[in-house]
């Protein structure tokens, strides 16, 4: 028996108790079995559980940390000092800056600003230790930060080449509970980058290696109303 026969056999057994009359009550669509369409419950949950705003933000912070991101929570007026301290602790001499990053975010930072430019080469970007960006949305249930190339995020490559990424998430405006809620806010035609923790991979012996195809260190700053 081939793999195809095995899979189709399982589908037939799963649909064995679906009355034949059900097929006539569902409009036919090319390439689709109408009985199957009616047999499968597609009322997916948009959110798992009911949470207050503070509980949703707490869940986001917990899941980000579980993915080995470093999470900071500050008020708006504390943000410049925090970013300046994080860059100083890192010893960064240069920091990549997207074109639309609010200038006050780096008002207390000492490193030289390197602006996101189309003509920058990978070698030039590799000499920059840190990058500071905003985000498009953050998903609490999965601990995921989504970038869409907006003005405060810049080109995708500036968040993949430097070894240290500081990402600012505005609370509550940019925090959602679930992936379905995030997708409603995103434009699928934009270059979306979904980030769950620092870049990491494992070899066949399950030895974890970080920083292979993105930043080795991800610091997420939740700023605003907690």
C-alpha positions, 0 to 999 in steps of 0.5 A: 500500500502506498502512502497515498492509499494509506492517507486516503484510507484514513480520510474515508474512515473518518468520513464513514459516519457522514450521511450521504445527504449532507453532500447535497446541502453544501455547494460544490467547489472545484477539487473539494469533497463537499461531505468533507467540508461539512464534516470538519468543524472549522470554527477555529478559536480566535483567542485561547481564553479570556484575559485582561490587558495586563494578563495579555501583556504578562503572557507576552512577556512570559512567552518572549522570555521562554524563547530566550528573549530579554524582556524589559518593561518601562514607562514612555519617559524611561525608554531613552535611558534604557536604550542608552544603557542597553547599548552601553552594556553591549559595548556597541560603537555603532547602532543601525537606525531605521529612517522612521525611528523616533529620534527621542528613543536614542537621545540618551544613547552614545553610539554612532548612528548608522542609517538604513541605506539601500547601498549599504553592503552586508559587510558594512552592516556586519560591522554594526553591533546593534540595531534598534527598531519598532515593530508592527505587532506582538502576539502574546500567545506565541511570544512573537514579534512581527516586523513589516518593514515599516518606517520605524523598522527598516529593511529586513536585512538590518534586523538579521545581520547585527548580532544584537536587536533591541525591539520596542513594542508599544503597549497596549496598541501593538499587543494582541492575544493571538495570531488571527488577531495579528493577521487582521492588522498585517498587510500580506503584501509587505515583507513580514518577519515573524520573530520568536526569540533570538536566531537559533538552530540545532544540529543532529545531536540537538546542540543549540547554536544561536546567531546563525541566521539572525541576531544572537541577542534579542531584547524586547522593550515593552513600553507604555501602559502595563 
